Amino acid sequence: MWQGLRNRFDSCRNKIADEADEGRNRSGSSKYSKYAEQKWRGPWYLASGFLLFWVLLFFAVVVPLFYRLPNGLTIEDAYKGVFIAERAQKDLWNLDKIGPKVVGSDANENQTVNYLLSVVEGIQAIALDDYFEVEVDLQEVSGSYIHRTMINMYQGVQNIAVRLTPKNSTSNSTILINAHFDSKPTSPSAGDDGQMVAVILEILRVMSTTEQTFRHPIIFLLNGAEENPLEASHGFITEHPWAKDCKLLINLDSSGGGGREIVFQTGPNHPWLIKYYKKNAKHYFATTMAEEIFQTGILPSDTDFHIFVKYGNLIGLDIAQCINGYTYHTKYDRFSNIPRGSTQNTGDNVLALVRALVNATELDDLSAHGSGHAVFFDFLGLYFINYNESTGIILNYCVAVGTLILIFASIWRTASVSFVPTGYVLKWFTLILALQIVAFILGFGLPLVVAYVLDKYGLSMTYFSTPALMIGLYVCPSLLGLSLPSYIYLQLQKTDKLSFAQQLLLVLHGHAAVLALLTFAMSFCGLRSTYVVTWTLIFYAIPLILNLLTTLHDRGFSWSGLHKIFQIIPFAYNSYLIFCFLVILTPMMGRFGRSINPDLIISALNSLGTILALGFLIPLINMFRRPSLILIAFLGLSGVTIFMATSTQIGFPYRPKTNVQRVPFLHVRRTFYEYDGSVSKDDSGYLFNLQDRRGPNPLKDSEVNLTGLVSVASDCDKYLMCGYPMYDHRWVKNRRNALYLPRSEPVVVPYEVKLELLNRTILENNVTVRFEFRANCTDHCSLFIKPETDVKISNWSFHPAYIGTQTTYHIYFTYGKDKSPLTFFIEFSKSTGDFNIPIFQIGLAVHFIGKPVDKTSQKFIDSLPSYAAPVDWPTSYQVYSY
């Protein structure tokens, strides 16, 4: 076979050499070859048509496939034993009507629980008794654990657990399906997480009324305290008697609502799970890259999946709605934003997964299947690819090495047919490779420069409400950077021994070599997301192999036909993947915090997508005459877009209802008590924890009066927790960016809650003193405790492992049904035994979530602009010195 290929190559080379000699005889100089190259290059106006094809492919194929949803089934289809979105939507509508469901509120603890129990009881009544046993348990649980920098302490939060057990089942491996029904303040929570609760109810309804048998029992868990955060899941997995049998988890959550759900965490380990997803899911949407991004911890989100894995040693799939995150945790998260097709999409997938996993033999012995991670991704929702991490590493290295070998083979072939030494072609390729490294840096870096400069002038997030601006802000600069070095080289190159088409092919080889080197580096770092670069290289290598096996490689631009055809696949996938992350992450930039420039993240994603999707295509503009016109067009479009983003309302980030500015703030009444009991501070104001990069600037430009607004950073070294009632661990982390607006009129809180000292006892060792306290807290309170420099906490009634981990301790306390006072003790040790001077400070922050504000506060709220979405409540803060 190889001898046959060799003979074929020799024949082609001789034929091409004869044609080259004939050309040289006709011209007698390089003048003819230059003329011929210009002749075979296409007209300049076709370059725009070439680029327009890829634009149309994206908007006409990729984007519609990304947003594609199935038709929602109606009750008329119920006899088929399938998921019926109409029934699920009815449950969702009823949940939405209840309104916000904050832990401790009547809406969450009574109205929602009663509604869900009534639905479950209705399902229980129609379940097939000959096939299943349906058990319902309402759990009320208390506990605590260390969450980030605080103790998360909960009391009387509720879970509704429904166990569906097949008759005669002997399996002790239970599948757990979890979603939460509580919400953030002000949010009706249709998307987060009402839609998933409705999906669980419908799956329970279908499974319990369909004549079928399966091996493993299922627990449907509707948990009532996820937003607090993650309390009810902790209470279930550590305290519920059914929890010990749970082996596998399907966690359903949301950071948006109304689109497709994404699988963004699997395992840990157990790559067989994703095989079940591939075999059974009806509408694919999953990627390893999402898993790796989420697990870096940079995103402002967490899910119950973490709790079940950490405290229950469960494995499973973490699945979430992720589209339209603009309404997430706001009052606009309503039923009207959730189309029936979205619920059908999720229901189809989860029901199919459940039906497969309830018969999974892997659950009989998990230890035998728990090695390694998985690499997985869907192609436009149409096809799914998965393989083990070890296979992925081998594939990465093989493709990278194979690509470099093919590049060398192409260089050798080019030298042979051009009758020049291979070293001569390598010399030019080395120069081109250096230029392509520069192109890669420019293609990635120029959008970052735009993002940095706009942020420097206070103009970040211009794309927030108009994502199309990203094309001019980031994509065009990236394309300009990618194409400029090769354009300059091809215009200035002096060799007549290599044809223009051959040098253009070397430019593409240079880009491939850069990606191969990137593949080596990413694989070495253990990144499973390397698959994105690997598969991009595969679809460059395949047409290169075919061109090398034919005469197309050596006949002018003939090699470009196969190259363009095979680039359709990586272009479609890479643009789809990056578009997915832009859709998910762009709304998150509105709650990413003030410390980080979010434009750097969005611009980097656009750069990455441009390089991967168009890196092998944009150099082809040089196949047409006057490619400089395209570069000028890129530059012009960028300039026009930057003008629109910075000088018109198009670039203003916020819009009423659809793209709001989140404005979390507290109506604060604070009182500081000295060691002798005197009051050193008694004032009121509004404490802001603004969540996006622009901070208060958009509000300052509106009609709201922010005169006197100050940063609290200067107080952080003087007062306990900066002197303000930071709400939770996120507020504590961001406290130096908080802002305070004093007001002369005292804030009126619904009622007074004070910390009551019950007892003070010096223990027998004379170096330890014990304090006992009680506080009739609201459903959300925080304690901040700071010992003096020569004092240590030796014991207390809170989580013992937390002692010694902080300089200022944070105990976050919430309750659901159980409204008992918070009673606790703390023991302090001091080597001198002198307890007649201040030993410690303690602050009590009392949050009246859902309670009405006073008239002055309401007037302030009413003055906020229409694009602002306030999340606010009255708060009292007392600081004591003992």
N, C-alpha and C positions, 0 to 999 in steps of 0.2 A: 504493500500500500504506500509506504513512504517513498519507495523508488518511483512509483507512479506519480505521486505529488511532486517529486523532484523534477521529473521529466516535464511535467506540466508547467512548473515554474520556469525551467530553462527555456521552454518553447515561448512562453509569454514574454520573458525578458528579451529574447532575441528579436521577437516581433516588435516590441516597443523600442529596442535599440535601432532597428532598421528605420522605424518611423522617425526617431530622433535624428539619425544621420540624414535622412531625406530632408528634414526641416532645416538642418544646419546647411545643407547644400543649397537650399533655396535662398537662405538669408545671407549666409556668410558672416553673420554677426549676431549679437544678442538682440538687435533691434526687432527682428521678427518675433522672437519669443515674447518680448514685452508686448508687442502688438497682439499676439495670439492670446496672451493672458487677459488683456483688456477686453478682447473680443468675447472670450468665454465667460467673463464675469457678467452677471446680470445687470439690467438697468437699475439705476438708483432707486426708482420708485417701487421696485419689487421688494426691496429690503423692508419697507413698511408693511407690505403684504405678508412677508415672512413672519414678522413679529406679531402682526394682527392675528395670524393663525393661532399662535400660542395663547394670546389673550382670549380669543374666542373659545379655545379649548378649555380654558380655566373657567370662564363665566358660563359657558353653555353646557359643560359636562361636569367639571369638578364640583363647583358650588351647588348645583341642583342635587347631585348625588349626596353631598354632605348633609343637606337639609331634608333629604327624602324621608318621608314617613309613610307607614302603611295606612290603609283605610281602617278607621275604627269600627269594630264589629258591634252589632246591636243585639238586643235581646232575642231577635228572631233567629240568631245563630247559636243560641245557647245549647241546643240539642246536640251540637257537634262536640261538646266537651272541651271547648277552647276558651281562651281568655276573652271576656266580653268587656270592651272598654266602656260601653254605655253604663253598665252597672258600676264600674269603678268610678266613673266620672260623677255619678250620682252621690256616692259616698264622699268624694272630694268636694263637691258643691256644699254638702251639709257641714263638712269640717270647716270650709272657708267661711260659712255663715257665722260660726261661733266667734270668729275674730282672733286676735292675738291670744296665745296660749302660753303665757309665761309661768314657769314653775312657781307654785304657791298660790296662783290666782284661781278664782272660782272657775274660770273658763277652762283651765287646764286640769285641775284636780277633780272637778265635778262634772261640768258640762261635757267636756270631751271624753272623759272616762266613761260616763254614763252612755253617751252615744255609741262609743266603740263596743261597749259591753252588749248593748242592745243589738248591734249588727252581728256580733259574734254569736249571741244567743239565737238569733234568727237562722244563722248558718248551721248552728248545732242542731236545730230543730229539723232541718231538711237533710242532714248528713245521712249517708247510707250506713245504718247500724249493723248491717250484715258484713260490712267490709271494714269499718273503722270504729275506733273509740275516740271521741273528741272530749278532751279535758280542758277546762278553763280555770286559770288561777289569777287573781288580782293580788299582786305582791306590793306590800308597802315596806320599804327597806331603808335602813340608815347605815352610814359607814363613812369612811374617809380614805384618801390616798394622796400621795404627793404628785401634784401636777405642775410641771415646769418649776416655777419659783414659789409655789404656794401649796398649802394644804387645802385640798378640796374636800370640804366636810358637808355632808348632806344628811337630812333627817326626814323620814317619811315620804320619800319620793316613790312614784308608783310605776309599776310595770303590768301590762296585761299580757299574759303568756297563754298560748293555746297550743296544746299538744295533740297532734293527729297521729294515731298509732294504728297500723294495720292489724286486723285480727290475726292472732296466732304468730305475731312477730316475736322473734327471740333475740333480735339485734339489740346490743347495748350501745350502738353508735347512732347518735341523733344529729340531724341536720338543723341548724339554727338559721332562721331568716329574720333579720332585724331591720326595723325602721323606727323613727321617733316621731311623736305627735306634738311635742312641745315646740315653742317658737321663741324667737327674740322679741323684745318689746316692740310694739307697734305693728308687727308683721302678722298678717292672717295665715301665713305659712302654707299657701297652696303648693308652692314649688318645694320649699324646704320645711317639712318633708312630707306634707300632706299627700302629694301625688304618690309617693312610695308607700305610705300607709294604705291608701286606696288600692294600690297594686297588691299588697299583701292580703288584704281582705278578699279580693277577687280570686287570688290564687288559692286561698283557703276554701273559698266557696266552690271552685271548680274541682279541686283535689278531693274534697270530702263528698262530692255528689256524683263523681264519675266511677263507674264500675271498673276497678283496676286493683291490682295487688302490687305491693312493693315491699322491700325488706326493712328499710330504716325509718324509724319515726321522725316526724318533723315538728319542731317548735316554731311557731309564729310569734315573735316577740314584738309587741308595740310598746316602746319604752317612752316614759314620760319626762325624761330629764337628760337630754343630750346637749342642749345649748348652754348648760350651766357651768362647766362643760362636762359631758360624758359621765354623768353620775349614775343614771339609772342602769346603764350597761354594766358599770362596775358593780352595782348592787346585785344585779342578776347573776353575773358570772361568779361572784364570790360568795353569795348567800343563798341563792335559790336551790332547792333540792334537786331540781331537774338539770341543773347546770353541769353536774359531774359527768353526765352522759353525752354532752355536746362535743362533737369532734370536728364538725365542718360548719363554716359560716358563710352565708350570703348576706353581706351588709348593703343596705340600700339607703343612699343619702343624696344630697343635692347641693350644688352651688349655683343653681339657676332653676330652670324648669321650662318645659314646653318643647323640648327637642328630643334628640337621641341620648341614651345613657351610655357612659363610657366605662369600661373596665380599666381601672387605673391602679389597682393593687391586687397582687395574687400571692398565694403561699402563706407564710414564707416557705421557700423551697417548694416541693411538691409540684413539679411542672406538669403532672398528669391533669391537674385542674384545668389548665388552659386547653388541654386536648378535649376535655368534655365541652368546653365552651365552643370550640371549633366545630365539633361534631353535632351539637344540638342547638346552638343559638340560631335564630332566624334572621337577625339583622345585626351584622358584625359592626363593632366599634370598640377597638381596644388597641393599645400600643405600649410596648415596654418603655418608650421614652416618657410617657405620662407617669408611669410608676417611678422612674428614676428621678424625675423632676419633683414629684410630690414628696418622695422620701428624703430629699435634701432638707426639707423643713422650711424652705424659703417662702412657701405660699401661706397666706394668712388663714389657714383652714386645718381642721383635724376631724377625724371621724371615730365612731365607736369601734371600728375595725382594730385600731391601736389597742384599745382596752381589752377586747376579747382575745387578741393575740398575746398580750403581755400577761394578763392575769388568768386567762383560761387555757393558754397554750393551744388555741384553736388555729386551724388553717382555713383558708377560704378565698373568696373573691370580694373585693370592694368595688361597688358599682355606684355611679352617681349621675344624676342629671347635671348637665354642665353648660347648657346654652341659655342665653339671656340672663346672665348673672347681674345685669344692671338692677333688677328688682330684688335680688337676694337680700334678705334681712331688712327689707323696707316695707312700708305700708302698701306698696304697689305689688307685692307678691300675692296676686289674686287668681281666682279660678279662671277668669277671662283670659289669662296668659297661657293656659294649658290646653292645647288642642287635643281632641280625642285621639288623633293618630299618634301623638307622643305617648299617651298612656298605653295604647295598644302595642307600640313598639317595645316598651319596657316589659309589659305583661307577657307578650309573646316570648321574649328572651328568657325571662326569669322562670316562667312556667315550664318551658322546655328544659332549662337547666335543672330545675327541681325534679322533674320527672326522670331525668337521667341519673342524677346523683343519689336519689333514694334507692337505687339498685347498684350503686358503685361498690364493687368488691374491694376496692382499695381501702375503704373504711374499716375493713376487717383487721388490717395490719398496716397502720400508717407508717410505721418505722421502716417498712420494706420499700416505701415509695417516696421517701422524703429527701432525696439527694438532689441538690442543684436547683438553679433558677431556670426560668424559661425566657426565651426571646419570642415575642409575638407581635403581630400587627395585622390590621386589616387593609385591604386594597380597595379604597373607595366604597367600603361597605359591601362589596360584591364577593370578595374572596378573603380567606384568612390563612395566614402563614404562621407556623410556630415550630420551634425546635429548641432543644436543650441549650443551656448556656455553653457547655463544653463543645457542642457541635458548632455553635456560633463563633467561638474563638477560632476553631480550626478553619471554618469558612472564611472568616475575616482575613486571617493570615494567608490562606491559599489564594484568595481573590487579589489581595494586595500584591503578593509575589507574582502571581500569574499576570497581572496587569503590567507590572514592570518588565516581565519577560516579553510580553507582546509588544510593548513599546520598543524594546531593543530589537525585536524581530522586524518591526516596521522600519526602524532606522536602518538596519542592515539591508532590508529590501530596497529602501529608498536609495541608499548608496550604490547598490548593485545596478539598479535600472538607470541611475544617473551617471554611472561610470566615474564615481569619485570614491575615495577611501571612506570606510565607515567612520574613521576618526574625524574626518571633515564634517560629516553630518552630526556626529556627537558634539563637536565644538559648537555648532550653531544651536543644537538642542540644549546644551548647557546654558547658553545665553537665554534661550527662550524659557527654560525652567526657572531661571532667576527672575525673569520678567513675570512669569506666572505666579511666583511666590509674592511678588510685589502686587500683582493684580488681586490675589486672594486677600492680601492685607488691606488693600484699598477697597475692595468689594465689601469686606466686613467692617472696615473702619470708618469710611465716609459717612454712613448712616449714623454711627455713634457720634461723630463730630457734630452732625446736625442736631442730634438729640441733646448733646451737651450744651451747644450754643443756645438753643431755644430755652433750655432750662435755666441757663445762666441769666437770661433776661426775663425770667419768671413766666415763661410761655410753654410750660410743659403740658402734656395731655391734650394737645390740640386735636388729636385724632379720636378722643374719647366718645364724642357723639357723631363724628363723621369719619368712620374708619377708612373711607376711600382716600383720605388725605395721605395715608401711609404710602400709597403708590408714588406720589411725588416727593414726599418727605424722605422716604427710606429706600424704596425699590429702585427708583431712577438713579439716585447717587450710587447705589450698589452696582447697578448695571454699568454706570459710567466708569466706576473704579475697576470693574472686571474687564472691560473692553479696551480701556485707554492704553495700557502698556502694549498689548498685542497690536493695536492699531498703529501706534507710533513705530513699533518695530517693522511691521509689514510695509509701512510707507518709506522707511529709511534704509531697509536692508539693502546690501550692496552685492550679494552673491547672484551670479547668473547661472551657477551650476545646479541650483535647486529651483524647481519651478515654484510659482506662487502657491499653487495648490498643495505642493509638498510641504511648504513652510507653514501654511495654515494648518495642515494636519499635525505638524510638530507642535503648534500652539495648543491644540487639543490634547496631544500627548503630555504636554507640560502640565496642563490642568489635571489630567488623570494621575500623573506622578505625584502632584501635591496631595490629591485625595488619598492616594495609596500610602503616603507618608503619614497622613492624618489617621488613616485606619490603623497603622502600626501603633501610633501613640495612644489612640483611644482604647485599643485592645489591651495594650500594656497596662493602662489605668483601670481595666476591669469594667469598662462601660458597655453594657449590653446595647445601648443606643447606637453603638457603632454600626449596627445593621443598616442604618439609613445610608451611610457612606458606602458600605459594602455593596448593597444592591444597586446603588447609583453606578458603581464601577462595573458591576456585572453587565449592565445594559450599555456600557461603553465597550466592554471587551467583546461581547458577542458580535456586533457588526464589524469590529476590527478583525476578528478571526475570519469572518466570512469574506471580508474585503481582501485579506491576505491570501485566502484560498482561491481567489479569482484574480482577474486582471483589473478589477475595479480600483484596487489600491493604487495602481500605477497609471491610471488614465485620468489625468486632470482632476476635476471635481467629482468624478464618478463615485468615489467612495462616500460622498456626502449623502447620497440617496438612502442607503441602508442606515447610515448614522442618524439621519433625521427620523426615520421610521421607528427605530428602536428607542429614540429619546422620548417618544410619546409616553411610554410607561413610567420612567423615572420622573419626567416632568409632572405627569398627572399625580403620582403618589406624593412626591415631595411638596408640591403646591397644596395638595389636600392635607398633608400632615401639618404643615406650618399654618395653613389657614385654620385648622382645628385649634391649634394652640393660641392663635390670635383671637379667635372667637371666645375661647375660654378665659384667657388671661387679661384681655383688654378691660372687661368690666372689673376685674380684680384690682386693677391699678387705681380704682376709685377708693380702695380700702387698704392700700399697700403701705400706708404710713408716709410721714413727711420726711423721714431721714434719707430715703433712697430715691434716686431719680428713676421713676418708672419708665421713662422714655428710653433709657439705655437698654432695658429688658425688651421692650417692644421693637426697638430698632435692631437689636441683635437678632431677634427672631426673624424679622424681615430680611436681614442680611443673610442669615443662614438659609432661609427658604430660597432667596434669589440665587445664591451660589449653587445650591444643590439642584434646583429646578432648571436654571438657565446657564449654569457654568459651561456646559458643553454645547450650548446653542448660541449664546451671544457673540462668540468669535466669528460665527458664520455670516454676520453682517458684512464681513470683509469679502465675501463671495460676490458682493454687489459693488457697483461703481459708486464712488463718493459716499463711503460709509460715515464720513465726517458729519453728514447731515443727520444721521441717526444720533450721533453723540451730541450734536447741538440740540436736537429735539429733547433728549434726556435732560440736558442742562436747562433748557427753557422750561420744560414741564416742572422741574424741581423748583426753579425760581418762581414761577407762577403759583405753585402750591404753597411755598413758604410765605409768599405775600398774602395769599388767602388765609392761611393758618394764623398769621400774626397780625393782620390788619383788618380782618372782617369778622363778623359774627359766626362765620362758618367754623372758625377755629376755637370758638368759645366751648369749653368742655361739656357744659351741662344743658339739659333740656328738661322742662317740667314732665314729670311722670315716667318718662322713658329712660332718661340718662341723668339721674339726679345726683346732686352733691350730698353725700351723707354728712349730717351735722349732729354727732352725738355730744350732748352736754348735760350737765347736772345743775339743778337749782340748789345751791349750797348754802346752808346755815352752819357756820362752824364756831365752836367755842373751845378755847384752850384754858385748862385749869393748871395752876402752878402747884408745887409741892405743898404749900400751905393752904390750898383750896381756893385761893383767889383767882379771878378770871383775868387773864392777860390778853385775850383776844376774843372778840365777839363781833363777827361781821358776816356779810352775805354777798353772794355774787353768782356768776355763771362760770362753771368750769368746763372748758371745751377740750375734747380729744379728737381733733379733726384728723381724718384718715387719709387724705390724699396730699399730693405734693404741693398743690397750690395753697393749702392751708386756709387762712382767713381772708386772703386777698380778694377772691370773688365776692365775699360777703361785704367787705369794706367798700366795694364799688357799687353796692346796692343801697337801698334805703334804710337798712337796719343800722341802728346807732351802736357802734362798737368803740366809742370814745372811752379811753381808759384801759383798753385791752392790753394785757401785759403777759409776758412769758413767766412761768413759774420756776424756771430753771435756777434763778438766783436764790430761791427759797429752799432748794433741795438739800443744801448743806446746813441749813439753819433749823429746819423743822422736821418732825417725824413725817416721812413719806411726802416731803415737800410742803407739808401743811395742808394737804387736800385729800378728800375721800376717793382715792383711786378705786375704780369699780372692781376690776378683776386683774388677772396676770397680764393681760395685754395692755391695760391702762398703766399698770405698774411699770412694765417694760418701756412704755412710751412717755413716762411721766415728765421727762425733761423737755418734751415738745408740747406739753399741755399749755393752755392759755387760760387766763382768768380775767373776767370782766366784773369788777366790783359794782355793787349797787348800794345806794344809800338806804333804801327801804329794806328791812329784814325780810328774808324769805320765810314764808309761813309753811311749816311742814305739817302734815296731817295730825301727828301727835308726837309727844316727846318720848324718846327712848334713851335711858341713861345706863351706864355701867355701874352696877351696884357691888361694892366691896363687902363680901359676907364675912370674911375672916382673914386675919393676918397673924401668923404663928411663926416664931423662931424655933426651929427644930433643935433636938438635943445636942447635935454636934456644934451648935452655936455659930456655924458659918453658913447656914442655909436658912432661908426664910420662905414660908409658904403663903401665897395669896390665893384666896378663893373668891370667885366672881360669879355674878349672874347678870344676864341682860335679856330683856323681853324683846328679842330681835324681830324685825320684819322677815319676810321670806328671803331677803337677800341682804346680808351684812358682811362686813369685813373687819377683822381685828388686825392691827399692826402693832407689833411688840418690839421694842428696841432696848436691850439692856445697856447700862452705862459701861464705859470702857473696861472697868475693873470687875465687872459682874458677868457671870455666866448662868445660863439656864441649865439646871441639872436634871429636872424632871417636870413633866406636865401631863395634862389629860389628853393632849393631842397626839398626833402620830409621832412616836419617839425617834424615828429615823431622820426627822426633819431638824432635830436639834443640832446646832453647830454648822448648818449649811448656809445660813444667811446672817447678815449683820442686822437687818430689819426683817422680822418674821411676818408672814402674811397668812392669816387663816381666813379662808373664804367659806362662809357658812350660808347654807340655804335650806329651806324646808318646803315640803309639799303638803301632805295632809296633817302631819304632826307639828303642831305649833308650840310645842313645849319650849320654855325659855332655854337659852344657851347657858349652861352652868359648867364651869371649868376651874382648874387650879393650875398654878405655875409655881415652881420652886426655883429660887435664885440662890446661887452660891457666891460668896465673897470671902476671900482669904483673910481679910482683916476682921470680919464679923461686925463691921460697923454698918448698921442698918438704920441709923438715925439721919441719914442724908438720902437724896434721891437715888434710887436703885435702877429704875427703869421708867420708860414712857410707854403708854399704851393708848392707841387710838381706836375709836369705835365709829365706823362708817355705816350709817343706816340708810338703806335705799328703799324708797317708797315707790316701787315700780308699778305703773298703772294707776297711781293715785292722782287726783286732780291737783293742778298747780294753782298758785294764787293769781289774783287779777293782774298784777304787775308782770308776772312771768308770762301769763297768757298774752298780754299785749306785746311782749317782746317776741314771742313765738309767731304771732300774727304778722309781725313786721319783716319776717324772713322772706326772701324772694321765693317765687313759685318753683324754682328749680331746686330748692333746698328740701331735703327730707330729714326733719329733726327726729332724733331719738333721745328723749329727755324724760326726766322725772325729778321730784324733790329728793333731797338728801341732807341728812344732818351728820355732822362730824364733830365728835368730842375727843379731845386729847387730854390725858391725865398723866400726872407725874407722881410716882410713888417711891 
